[in-house]
Amino acid sequence: MKNYAEVLANIEKFIGLDLEKIKQMTPTSFRIYLEKKNKRKLFFKSEFPFIGRGNVLRDGIIGRNQINAEIDAIIGF
């Protein structure tokens, strides 16, 4: 069984970036990086017809700033 450090090293090798760089990237910039690296569009889909609160991805991945702005608007800031 692999230890945690080996798993992290494999992630860095597979993605092509160190984990600190990945942590600093926004979800959108990480998606764009992966699309350029793999030369194909990254997309998410649901394999099951879940009934619930709707599509959490809406029109795509949104960044932290947009999420914070929406939360501020909801709570009235």
Secondary structure, DSSP 8 states (H G I E B T S, - for coil): ---HHHHHHHHHHHHTS-HHHHHHS-HHHHHHHHHHHHTS------SS---SS--TTTTS---HHHHHHHHHHHHT-
